[in-house]
Amino acid sequence: MSTEASSVPLVGLLLRLAAQQWGADMDAALQTQGVSGLTPAHANVIPFVPAEGIQIGELARLAKVRKQSMANSVELLSAAGYVTRRPDPADGRASLIFLTDKGRALWPASRVAGARVEQDWATIVGRDNLEQLRHTLMQLLRFDAQH
């Protein structure tokens, strides 16, 4: 391998750094709306909870994390009042996770903050490049528009 090729950052590193930058930019954008103290648990759970509720295993699959990690995140958010558990009527051994009013209130603020960060990023790289990045990431993640 040439030294030139070895000096080019790997995509994985760039994705990790971009995710960290996104998190920092989102925190700043949310703070302008009076929302603070959010953790990675919020991002791993809240965007994936539908109105009809969802089991922890399915949440873990959608968020691409281990079931035990998801269970820990759900416990943290439950203690903070963002989600609640109810028995699953279709499976007596399982429970469903639902957003509370407090959890649902994060949606509008998150969407506004996300749009602000995307606009800031589009100013840096251009709207077309940002949309191409979104498309490419969706392909890599096999992420469809229903998520």
PyMOL commands that set and color helices and strands:
alter all, ss='L'
color gray80, all
select helices_A, chain A and resi 3-7+11-31+40-48+56-63+67-79+101-125+127-140
alter helices_A, ss='H'
color red, helices_A
select strands_A, chain A and resi 83-88+91-99
alter strands_A, ss='S'
color yellow, strands_A
deselect
rebuild
show_as cartoon
